[in-house]
Amino acid sequence: MDSSSLPYTTKDFELTIRELSDTYEELSLLYRLPEILSGMGVDEIAQQVVEEAITTLDVKTAALLLYDEDGRKLCTKAFRGRWDKSTIPFGDNSVIWDAVEGKKPLAFCKLPETDQVDFAPSGSPVLVCPLIGKEKLIGAMVLADRESQAEFYSNDIQLMMAIASHAALTIENALLYKELEDFLLFAIRSLVKALEASSEWTAGHTERVTEYAIAIGTIMGLTEKQIERLKVCSLLHDIGKIAISKDILDKPDNLTPEEIREVQRHSMIGAEILGGFKQLQDVISGIKYHHEHWDGSDSFMGLKGEDIPLMSRILAVADTFDAMTSDRPYRKRKAREETIREILSLAGRQFDPAVVDAFRKWISRQHPVSSP
C-alpha cells in the first residue's frame, strides 16, 4: 500500500508524539508546582514562578507583579528579560490593567500602538494573566518576547492560567502567614523589651544580636524562610534569663564558676519555656544549644561540631560579639577590633569556622579587619 494513502504519515506521528511529550511535561509541572512552591516566602515564590514560565512557555521576558491595595498599583516582584517597570499605577493605559480588572487572561499577537511596548519587541506576542486568590486580587503575570515568535494559543493560555492559579493561592497563603509571623514578632519584641527594661545592662542586646545573626546568615546563603526562623530564634535566645536571679545577672564583680554555670542554664530554661510551641521546634533547638562549643571542650549539653544546630552556631558568634562589645556590671566593654580578633582566633574551637568566616566577611564590608 502506498504510504500516501495512509490516514497518518510519519510526520503526523512525530507531531503527535511531540505534542504528547509537551502535554506530559506540562502536566508534570502542574503536579510538581504545589510541592515546589510549598514553604517558600513570597520573594522565592515569585522568582520560581517566573523561572517556570520562562522555561515552560518558551519566552524571553516574564514578570510577576503584586497588587498594592493601599497604593492602587501593581509592583514588580520578580522578572527576567526586557522588563523594567517597577510599578504600574491604577488607570495606566495598559493591557495589564485590562486583564487584571477583567479577571481573565488577555493574549495579543501584537500590542495596540497605544500601549506601552518597551517590554515586548515590535510584533512580539504578549500574554497577560491575572493572579486571583481565594479572597482577593494578588497581581498579574506578563509574558512576552517568545523565542519562536509564535502567538499564544489556547493551550498556552490554559497552562498559564493553571500556573497563575497555583501561584496566586500560594502567594496569598504566604502573605497571610507573613501577617501572622509579623504579629508574632511584634509580640516577641514587646516581651523582650519588657524583660530588658528590668536591667540597664541588657537594653538593646536582643535587637543587636538579631541584626548580627541575620547579617551572618544572609552571607552564609540561608533561604528567606531560614532567615525568618533565625530572626525568631535570635529575638528569643535570652528568654530563659527570666528565671535567673537578678543578683547574679547584675552582680558588679566577676562571676564564680558556679554562677557562670547558672547563667548558662538560661538556654535550657528558655527551651523549656517555649517547649509547648510545636511550630517552633527548630527555633527551640537553636536557643537550647547556642552556648555549645564547636570542639565540644566546654559544651553545656554535650554537643559538638555539626551536631549543634546551625542557628545555634550563628547565634553563638552574634551573641558573643555583642556581649564583648557591651558594658557589663562586672567589666567594661572590649574594643571592637580586639573583640573581632578574639572571635576569629576561636574559629574551630569555640565557634564553627564557617560561621566565623561569614562573620569576618560581614565585618570586613563595614570596616576592614586584619586577621589575628
N, C-alpha and C positions, 0 to 999 in steps of 0.2 A: 504493500500500500504506500502511495506517495505521501511523504510526511506533510506536504502542503494541505492534504485533505483532512489531517487530524484536527480535532477541535482545539487542541492546545499545542503550541510549539515549545521548543526548548526554552526560548526566551520567556514565554509565558510562565513556565515552571520556575525559571530562575527569579522572575519578578515576584511570583507568589511566595517562594522561599524567603526572598529578601524582606517582603512585607511581613511574613510570619515572624521572621527574626526580629524585625523592628518592633513588632507588637509585643513579642516576648520581653524585649529589653524594657519597653515602656511599662508593661505590667509588673516586671521585676522591680523597677524603680518605685512604682506606686506602692508595692508591697513593702519595700525596704524603707521608704521615706519616713514613716512614723517612727520607726526604730532609730534611724539615723538622727532625726531631729530631737528625739527624746532626751530630756535632761539638759539641753543646750540653753544658753541665755539668748536674749533677743538678737544681739550682735552676731553671734555664731549662727543662729538660725537663718538670719538674713543672708549672710555670706554663703552658707551652704546651699540655700535655695537658688541663689544667683549662679553658683557654680553648676548645679544640676541642670538649670535651664540652659546655660551656655552649651553644655555637653549634649543634652537630650534633643534640643530643638535647633541645633546647628546654627547658632547665631554668634556674632562677634560682640554685640552690645546687649547687656542686660542690667536692669536696675530694679531694686526693691525700695519702695517708698512707704513710709509710715505716715498715717494721718495724725496731725496735731490738732486735736479738737479745740483747744483754747485759742490757738493762733489761726485756726481755719486754713491750714496749709498742709501740703504734702512735703515731707522732709526725706531726703535720700538717706537710707540706712546702709546700703551696700550696692556696689555696682562693679561692672567690668566693661571696658570698651570706651566708646566715644562720650559716654555720659559725663556731663559736668555741671548739672543743675543741683544746687544744694537744697533749694526749696522751690515749691510751685504754689503761689498763693491761690486761694479760692477766687474763682471768677476769671482766672487767667484763660485766655482764649486757646484752649488746648484740648486735644483729643483725649488726653489723660483724664481730665476732669469730666469729659463726656462719659467715659467708661465708668468712672467712679460714681457719678451721680445716677447714671442709668443702671448701675449694679449688674452690668453684663459686659463681656469682653467685646472689644472692637478690633477688627483686623483691616489693614489698609494695604493695597498693592503699592500705593503711593500716597503720601500725605497731601492734604489740600495745601495750596500755596499760602493760605492764611495762617497755617500752624507753624510752630517752631520746628525746624527740621535739623538743628545742629547735631542731634544725636543719631540721625539717620542719613546716609548719603543719598544723593538725588536718585529718586526712583526706587529706593530700598523699601521692601515691605516692613510694616510695623504692626506689632500686636500689643495691645494694652489689656490687661486683665485685672479687675478689682480684687482686693483681698477682703473678704467678708467673713467676720467671725460669727459666733452664736448670738452675741448681744449687740455688736456694733461694727462700724466700718474700721478696718485695720489699716488699709492702704491700697497700694497698687503695684503691679509688676509691669515693666515695659521691656519688650524685646524688639531688636532691630538689627539691621546690617547682617542679613543672612548670608552664610558662606556660599550657598548655591544660588542666591538671588531669587529663589522660588518664593511664591507667595505662601502665606499661612493658610493651609486647608483646614477643613472641619475637624479632621482627626488631630491636627496640631493644636487647634483651639481647645478641643475637649481634653487633650492631655495637659495643656497649660492650666485649664480650669481645675483639673484634679490636683495638680501640684499646688496651685494657689489656694485651694480649699484646705489641704493639709497644712500649708504654711500659715494661713490665717488663723486656724484653730490652735496651732502650736504656739504662735506668737501671742495670741490672746491669752492662752494659759500661762505663758511665760511672763506676760505683763501683770497678770493677776498675782502670780507667785512673787513677782518683784515688789508689788504693793504690800503683800503680807510680810515679805522679808524686810522692807523698809520700816514697816511698823514695828517689827521685832527688834531691828537695830535701834530704833528710837527708844523703845522701852529699855533695851540693854544699856544704852548710853545714859539714860536717865538714872538707872540703878547704879551704874558705875560712878557717875558724878556724885550721887548721894553718899556712896561709900568713901570716895576720895575726899569729900568735903570734911570728913572727920579727922583728916591729917594733912597738915601743910606740906609734908614731905612727899606725898604721893599725888598731889593735884596735877593733872595733865599727863601722868605717866602712861595710862592706858591708851589714850589717843595717840601719843607719840610712838609707842610700841606698835600700835596698829599701822600707823603710817610707814614705819620702817619695815615691818613684816611684809606689807603689800608691795613695797618697792623691791624687796629681795625676791619675793615670789614671782613678781612680774618678770624680772630679769631671768629667773630660772625657767620661764616658759609655762607657768601654770595656766590652766584654762580659766575662762571667765567664772565658771562655777567653782573651781578650786579657790580662786581668789576671794570669792564671796564667803566661802566656808572659812578660809583663813582669817578674814576680817572678823567674823563672829567669834572665832577661837581667840583672836588677839584681844578683842574687847572684853572677853570673859575670863582671861587667863588668871587673873588675880582674885576672882570672886571668892575663893576659899579663905582669903585673909580675913573675911568677916568673922571667922571662928578663932583667929589667932589673937592672943592677948595684946591689947594696945600698949601695955607696958613694955612688951618685947619690941613691937613694931616701932615705937617712938623712943626706945632706950638711947640715951645720949652717949653711952660707952660701947666699946666693941662687944659684939655678941659672943657668948660662950658657945662651945661646940654643941651643947645640948639645946641652946636657944636657936642656933642655926638650923639644927635638925627640926625643931618645932616649926620654924618659919617655912622650911621646905615642905612640911606637911600640907601647906595650903593648896598645892596642886592636886593632891589626892582628895582633900576635903572638897575642893571645887568640883571635881569629877563626881563625887558622891552627891553633892547638892543638885547637880544637873542630871543625875542618873536616870530620872524618870522621863526625860525627853528622848524618845526613841529616834526622832528625826535628827538628833544632834550627836549620834554616837561617834562619828568621826571627829567632831569638834571636842567632845568629851575626852577622847583619847589624846588629842592634841594638847589639851590642858593638863591631863594627868601626867604626861611624860615630858613636859617641857624643861625639867631640870635634870634629865638624864644626860650623862656624859657619853660622847661618841665612842670612846675606847672602853667604856664600862668601868673605869677606875674609881669613880665616885658617884655611881648611879643609885638613886634612892629606891627605884623599883626593880633594879637588876637588868635593865635592858642596855643594849649597846648596838652601835652600827645602824644598819638599815632596819633593824627590829624596832627602832624608835620611829614613830610616825613622822612623816615629812613635815607636817605642820608644827610638831614639837621641835624639830631641829631648826626650823626657820625662826620660830618664836624664841628659842634659846638665845640666838645671836641678837635678835632685835631687842629682847628684854635686857640682856647683859649690856648692850651698848647704851641704852637709856639709863639703866641703873648706875653705870660707872660715870656717866657724864652729868649726873644729877646729884645735888646735895642730899645727904642722909644725916640723921641726928647724930650719928657716931663718926662721921667723916665728911670732908669736903669733896666736891666733885673732882674727878681727874680731868686733865686737859684732853681735848678731843683727839689730838694727834697721838698722845700716849695711849688712850683707850683703843684707838684703831690698831696701833701696832701690837698691843697685847692680844686683841681678838685674833689678828692674823697669825700670831705666834701659837695660838691654841688650836689651830686647824689640825684635825687628825687626833687630837687628844680630847679636849672638852667639846669641840664643835665639829660638825660634818664639814669636811674640806670643800665640798661643792657649794654648800650654803655660804661658807666664808668667802669663797671666790666670787659669788654673786654679790655679797655684801661689799667686797672690795671694789667691784665694778660700779656699784651704785654710789659708793663714797667718792670714787675717782671722777665720776661725772659731775660731782659738785665741787670737790676740792681734791686735786691730785695728791696722792699719799705715797710716800716711799715705803717699800717693803721692809719688814723687820730684819 
